[in-house]
Amino acid sequence: MSLVNTKMQALIARHQMDWNTLRAQEYGALDLFATGTLLDENIKQLALRSMGNTVKVPVFDSEEVTVANSRSCTISDNENTSQLYQVVFTTLAAGFTVTPVLEQNNYIRTDEDFDRKMKKISIAIADALDVLAVSALNTNKTQVFTDALGYGTTGNALQAPYESRFDLMGDIDSIMRSNGYRGSRLHVVGNAGVDNVFRHLAEHGMYNDVDRRLEYANKTLHFTNNITNGDGVFGGAFVVTEDAVGLLTRVDREALRGSRSLTGHEWGIINLPFANIPVGYHYYQAVGSKASIAGDASADMTCVITDHYEFSVDVAFITVYNTDLTTYPNPILKAELLSSQFQNRWALPVNVAEMPEE
């Protein structure tokens, strides 16, 4: 006699054990562009509705004026030179499907399946946007350092030796001032190495051994893992004035119109989680076979209803116009903290001096 034939094969309970398999990161570069003050609301609204059109912005070139040391009866013109700055958009899109009847023999409910897939594509789009934002900063970093205050400049990046890592963020204000950018709040987009430096600076604040608050005064911090370190680099960052960047987005025509078709297709605009920008969505239901999506759990699903979702957006990461990056400063500065030359960066170098013979 036994109850073995009716033994429960598995005990399934609701849980939160899988939170580590899908985690949103910090998207500091994207956040910087999304909150930048370079662009006004008018151009943002025009861009949102610009699908099918080329977006151009009139700008002035930088020009030198010759100052004479004598008066003249004939006044020179000193005319301005204008250009059309063309906005270049990049399209990003991701989608998923949900088959409601799959939950009938599954421990995962339909709403859980939808929520997980929505989070998954939202994080993927946010990360792709952040990578584009970092690329835009790197492409438009200043190539001119009027006074680097003794720091090296390699690959158009300001480089600080490891021993000066706590000084760089304070010195950057003066370096930016030498390029003509003063008084503006600075935004620092950095990776883990830069985060480490700021945390150590905070340890030397008021009532501690050295007050280092000035090193990070006047700065707004953003962090991202999408700034990668090259060989011999401990941390990397971009230092940007708050009026130097902006983000333009646009959606497809049906999403802008909020269309509904007689065949059941729907379009609209939503604010995408994690990226926190407006994107277009497209939704429809279709009937077909989904017998292969979940192995034995879906083998009989040869004719079922499936919900289809897609989210897409065109983005343009805009930086302040510069006539010639090779000769004119830009308010975007790349900074790198070099690694310690010692194998153990916590060990202090020891100088051994021989005693003179008597």
Beta strands, then each sheet from edge to edge (+ up, - down):
strand 1: 56-60
strand 2: 82-86
strand 3: 90-98
strand 4: 152-154
strand 5: 157-160
strand 6: 186-190
strand 7: 219-223
strand 8: 233-241
strand 9: 245-250
strand 10: 266-271
strand 11: 278-288
strand 12: 304-319
strand 13: 332-338
sheet 1: 1+ 2-
sheet 2: 3+ 12- 9+
sheet 3: 3+ 12- 11+ 10-
sheet 4: 4+ 5- 13- 8+ 6- 7-
end
